[in-house]
Amino acid sequence: MRRDRVLVALAGGYFAVAAVGVVAPATAEAVAHGRVWLLLTSALAAQPPLPLAQVGLTAAVAALAIRRVGAGAWWRAALVGHVGSALVAYALMLLAGAEAATREPDYGVSCVLGATLGALMTTHDRLGRAVGVVGAVALLPVSLSWLGIEHPLAVVLGALSARAAATR
């Protein structure tokens, strides 16, 4: 019980820092050159022109997910979805020779949102599943680029992570 309260408080802190917008986004090129900490810190970066709206939406969906799957499962889904989707997308860009894309800023809040939507898809709750599915479909139009492929990857990884947590 205390652990969940701490994780919920940490989630609140995460969204407060993300709302301030003081963290720079990652790039695949920077990560490939050893700046791997950017994989974590870029989860605090939201894309302009409406970063506060993106953070607010992600926080609201995360609150629903935390109530449905638990704070620990949400944190795992967010971390696995955000970092995992970035690593897969970066590897695909490098393998495909998409060098211009490797220099594009990668704002991570959208992948936390995608992973959260994936986690919601695993619930036995109709509202949770509906929000997860509708939200994932709504992300598709902004997923049609090298970096955009992270969104559906984050959804899948978030769902897999939440499902694995539920079977423990």
Secondary structure, DSSP 4 states (H G I P E B T S, - for coil): -HHHHHHHHHHHHHHHHHHHT-SPPB-HHHHHTT-TTHHHHGGG---TT-HHHHHHHHHHHHHHHHHHH-HHHHHHHHHHHHHHHHHHHHHHHHHHT-HHHHTS-B--HHHHHHHHHHHHHTSS-HHHHHHHHHHHHHHGGG--STTTTHHHHHHHHHHHHHHHHHT-
